[in-house]
Amino acid sequence: MMRDNLVDMRTTVSLDPDVEAEVERLRRATGLGLSEAVNTLARRGMVPAKQQAPYTMNPRPLGLKIDITNVAEVLEMLDEPDH
């Protein structure tokens, strides 16, 4: 198994400031060591994101006296000087 070969491996990782802050926050909150905190956050990131429900429109009558289904016509009408 590859995991057995990596147990004693050390490496240098550069963390962005926001990630470093989250690692430190987790360490303070849980008492984890650096490696354990980094691994915990990495595992959280590996969880698939929840699927969002598809957007559904909920149309409501606006009570308009004009047909606005043709946007070009409406814009033309609004550009006329007598409106």
N, CA, C and O of each residue as an XYZ file, in Angstrom:
332
protein
N       0.835     -1.186      0.000
C       0.000      0.000      0.000
C       0.876      1.243      0.000
O       1.932      1.277      0.632
N       0.431      2.237     -0.701
C       1.196      3.475     -0.797
C       1.244      4.203      0.547
O       2.251      4.835      0.865
N       0.198      4.128      1.320
C       0.124      4.820      2.611
C       1.290      4.418      3.518
O       1.850      5.272      4.206
N       1.663      3.142      3.531
C       2.752      2.665      4.375
C       4.069      3.339      4.022
O       4.898      3.587      4.898
N       4.262      3.632      2.755
C       5.497      4.278      2.317
C       5.541      5.756      2.670
O       6.621      6.346      2.721
N       4.396      6.359      2.913
C       4.338      7.798      3.159
C       4.315      8.167      4.638
O       4.381      9.349      4.974
N       4.222      7.193      5.519
C       4.068      7.475      6.944
C       5.192      8.354      7.474
O       4.925      9.301      8.214
N       6.416      8.074      7.125
C       7.541      8.824      7.652
C       8.008      9.930      6.718
O       9.036     10.557      6.975
N       7.288     10.176      5.662
C       7.694     11.184      4.694
C       7.410     12.590      5.229
O       6.349     12.849      5.796
N       8.353     13.471      5.041
C       8.167     14.875      5.419
C       8.228     15.703      4.151
O       8.958     15.391      3.210
N       7.445     16.759      4.154
C       7.450     17.639      2.985
C       7.142     19.061      3.435
O       6.624     19.281      4.530
N       7.459     19.994      2.599
C       7.165     21.393      2.892
C       5.969     21.810      2.056
O       5.926     21.569      0.849
N       5.010     22.431      2.700
C       3.810     22.911      2.018
C       3.653     24.383      2.343
O       3.750     24.782      3.503
N       3.412     25.189      1.325
C       3.149     26.616      1.541
C       1.648     26.823      1.632
O       0.907     26.474      0.713
N       1.206     27.388      2.741
C      -0.220     27.638      2.946
C      -0.515     29.117      2.741
O       0.226     29.977      3.218
N      -1.587     29.406      2.037
C      -2.038     30.785      1.919
C      -2.476     31.268      3.303
O      -2.845     30.456      4.151
N      -2.437     32.586      3.539
C      -2.766     33.101      4.873
C      -4.139     32.669      5.394
O      -4.279     32.378      6.582
N      -5.152     32.622      4.526
C      -6.482     32.219      4.992
C      -6.518     30.751      5.395
O      -7.207     30.385      6.347
N      -5.781     29.910      4.676
C      -5.715     28.485      5.013
C      -4.936     28.305      6.309
O      -5.333     27.530      7.178
N      -3.831     29.019      6.432
C      -3.029     28.944      7.659
C      -3.865     29.362      8.869
O      -3.786     28.737      9.927
N      -4.657     30.408      8.714
C      -5.503     30.871      9.816
C      -6.526     29.801     10.198
O      -6.793     29.587     11.381
N      -7.094     29.135      9.203
C      -8.076     28.083      9.498
C      -7.420     26.884     10.166
O      -8.006     26.274     11.060
N      -6.208     26.542      9.739
C      -5.470     25.449     10.387
C      -5.230     25.801     11.852
O      -5.440     24.969     12.735
N      -4.796     27.015     12.106
C      -4.526     27.439     13.488
C      -5.810     27.475     14.312
O      -5.808     27.089     15.481
N      -6.906     27.937     13.709
C      -8.188     27.969     14.428
C      -8.604     26.556     14.815
O      -9.037     26.318     15.943
N      -8.471     25.613     13.873
C      -8.829     24.223     14.141
C      -7.927     23.618     15.210
O      -8.398     22.876     16.072
N      -6.639     23.931     15.160
C      -5.701     23.406     16.162
C      -6.062     23.897     17.561
O      -6.058     23.123     18.518
N      -6.373     25.187     17.673
C      -6.743     25.737     18.985
C      -8.049     25.133     19.492
O      -8.182     24.836     20.680
N      -9.011     24.952     18.590
C     -10.325     24.451     18.983
C     -10.299     22.968     19.356
O     -11.068     22.530     20.212
N      -9.422     22.198     18.718
C      -9.462     20.739     18.895
C      -8.231     20.158     19.559
O      -8.255     19.018     20.022
N      -7.149     20.931     19.610
C      -5.913     20.409     20.175
C      -5.149     19.503     19.219
O      -4.223     18.805     19.631
N      -5.529     19.511     17.953
C      -4.837     18.698     16.951
C      -3.449     19.262     16.674
O      -3.193     20.449     16.878
N      -2.562     18.395     16.209
C      -1.262     18.834     15.741
C      -1.400     19.421     14.341
O      -2.467     19.361     13.729
N      -0.317     19.980     13.853
C      -0.330     20.622     12.535
C      -0.746     19.660     11.429
O      -1.645     19.968     10.646
N      -0.107     18.508     11.358
C      -0.424     17.543     10.298
C      -1.866     17.067     10.376
O      -2.548     16.959      9.357
N      -2.328     16.783     11.597
C      -3.701     16.313     11.757
C      -4.706     17.379     11.328
O      -5.718     17.069     10.700
N      -4.419     18.642     11.672
C      -5.327     19.727     11.296
C      -5.352     19.915      9.782
O      -6.420     20.099      9.199
N      -4.187     19.871      9.146
C      -4.128     20.009      7.688
C      -4.865     18.847      7.029
O      -5.615     19.057      6.075
N      -4.665     17.633      7.520
C      -5.352     16.473      6.969
C      -6.868     16.578      7.153
O      -7.623     16.235      6.243
N      -7.315     17.041      8.299
C      -8.753     17.198      8.548
C      -9.361     18.174      7.567
O     -10.415     17.905      6.991
N      -8.702     19.312      7.370
C      -9.232     20.308      6.424
C      -9.186     19.789      4.989
O     -10.097     20.063      4.207
N      -8.155     19.055      4.639
C      -8.064     18.483      3.295
C      -9.190     17.483      3.069
O      -9.782     17.447      1.990
N      -9.486     16.679      4.069
C     -10.578     15.702      3.940
C     -11.925     16.395      3.811
O     -12.790     15.931      3.068
N     -12.112     17.486      4.517
C     -13.366     18.241      4.380
C     -13.533     18.732      2.944
O     -14.640     18.742      2.405
N     -12.436     19.133      2.341
C     -12.494     19.621      0.969
C     -12.732     18.526     -0.048
O     -13.133     18.813     -1.176
N     -12.495     17.276      0.323
C     -12.694     16.170     -0.602
C     -14.133     15.687     -0.636
O     -14.489     14.884     -1.498
N     -14.966     16.154      0.278
C     -16.375     15.760      0.311
C     -17.087     16.430     -0.861
O     -16.973     17.641     -1.048
N     -17.816     15.647     -1.645
C     -18.534     16.252     -2.783
C     -19.512     17.323     -2.309
O     -20.170     17.170     -1.280
N     -19.594     18.393     -3.064
C     -20.518     19.478     -2.724
C     -21.952     19.003     -2.900
O     -22.249     18.182     -3.768
N     -22.832     19.534     -2.062
C     -24.249     19.206     -2.188
C     -24.780     19.779     -3.491
O     -24.424     20.887     -3.892
N     -25.616     19.024     -4.127
C     -26.215     19.488     -5.378
C     -27.291     20.510     -5.050
O     -28.133     20.294     -4.178
N     -27.246     21.621     -5.762
C     -28.273     22.644     -5.587
C     -29.532     22.229     -6.311
O     -29.485     21.627     -7.384
N     -30.644     22.556     -5.715
C     -31.923     22.296     -6.376
C     -32.007     23.176     -7.617
O     -31.569     24.326     -7.586
N     -32.556     22.663     -8.692
C     -32.671     23.490     -9.898
C     -33.551     24.710     -9.638
O     -34.520     24.654     -8.882
N     -33.186     25.805    -10.283
C     -33.944     27.046    -10.131
C     -35.305     26.892    -10.800
O     -35.404     26.411    -11.929
N     -36.323     27.295    -10.110
C     -37.659     27.286    -10.704
C     -38.240     28.688    -10.633
O     -38.130     29.376     -9.618
N     -38.852     29.091    -11.719
C     -39.484     30.411    -11.767
C     -40.873     30.316    -11.156
O     -41.548     29.293    -11.272
N     -41.280     31.372    -10.519
C     -42.609     31.450     -9.950
C     -43.257     32.726    -10.486
O     -43.329     33.725     -9.772
N     -43.731     32.705    -11.736
C     -44.261     33.928    -12.348
C     -45.524     34.410    -11.650
O     -46.331     33.625    -11.152
N     -45.661     35.711    -11.634
C     -46.850     36.346    -11.038
C     -47.372     37.390    -12.019
O     -46.588     38.042    -12.708
N     -48.658     37.544    -12.081
C     -49.206     38.589    -12.963
C     -48.830     39.974    -12.437
O     -48.938     40.244    -11.241
N     -48.392     40.837    -13.333
C     -47.994     42.190    -12.957
C     -49.101     43.207    -13.173
O     -48.990     44.354    -12.742
N     -50.148     42.795    -13.828
C     -51.245     43.710    -14.087
C     -50.905     44.755    -15.134
O     -51.475     45.846    -15.124
N     -49.983     44.439    -16.039
C     -49.583     45.391    -17.070
C     -50.670     45.505    -18.139
O     -51.369     44.538    -18.443
N     -50.792     46.687    -18.690
C     -51.788     46.939    -19.733
C     -51.195     46.752    -21.126
O     -51.909     46.891    -22.120
N     -49.903     46.438    -21.216
C     -49.259     46.244    -22.511
C     -48.597     44.868    -22.544
O     -48.273     44.291    -21.505
N     -48.405     44.358    -23.752
C     -47.733     43.076    -23.928
C     -46.223     43.313    -23.932
O     -45.705     44.045    -24.775
N     -45.522     42.690    -22.982
C     -44.072     42.898    -22.897
C     -43.293     41.642    -23.294
O     -42.109     41.527    -22.976
N     -43.941     40.700    -23.984
C     -43.247     39.478    -24.378
C     -42.192     39.736    -25.440
O     -41.225     38.982    -25.539
N     -42.358     40.794    -26.242
C     -41.368     41.146    -27.259
C     -40.582     42.353    -26.734
O     -41.054     43.489    -26.805
N     -39.404     42.100    -26.217
C     -38.598     43.141    -25.579
C     -38.238     44.248    -26.564
O     -38.257     45.423    -26.198
N     -37.913     43.898    -27.792
C     -37.550     44.907    -28.791
C     -38.713     45.869    -29.020
O     -38.499     47.076    -29.128
N     -39.925     45.360    -29.094
C     -41.101     46.210    -29.276
C     -41.295     47.155    -28.097
O     -41.599     48.334    -28.274
N     -41.117     46.628    -26.907
C     -41.281     47.448    -25.704
C     -40.243     48.562    -25.682
O     -40.577     49.707    -25.381
N     -38.993     48.245    -25.997
C     -37.955     49.271    -26.023
C     -38.240     50.326    -27.083
O     -38.025     51.517    -26.858
N     -38.720     49.886    -28.231
C     -39.085     50.816    -29.304
C     -40.200     51.752    -28.825
O     -40.151     52.962    -29.044
N     -41.188     51.172    -28.176
C     -42.316     51.959    -27.674
C     -41.835     52.995    -26.639
O     -42.281     54.142    -26.650
N     -40.937     52.583    -25.762
C     -40.427     53.486    -24.723
C     -39.595     54.623    -25.320
O     -39.519     55.709    -24.745
N     -38.972     54.371    -26.477
C     -38.176     55.397    -27.133
C     -39.020     56.440    -27.870
O     -38.527     57.514    -28.215
N     -40.295     56.115    -28.107
C     -41.166     57.061    -28.811
C     -41.374     58.295    -27.956
O     -41.537     58.189    -26.741
N     -41.371     59.475    -28.583
C     -41.461     60.728    -27.811
C     -42.778     60.911    -27.057
O     -42.786     61.626    -26.055
N     -43.870     60.317    -27.472
C     -45.143     60.563    -26.809
C     -45.386     59.665    -25.606
O     -46.463     59.732    -25.014
N     -44.420     58.819    -25.218
C     -44.587     57.953    -24.044
C     -43.744     58.402    -22.924
O     -43.759     57.790    -21.856
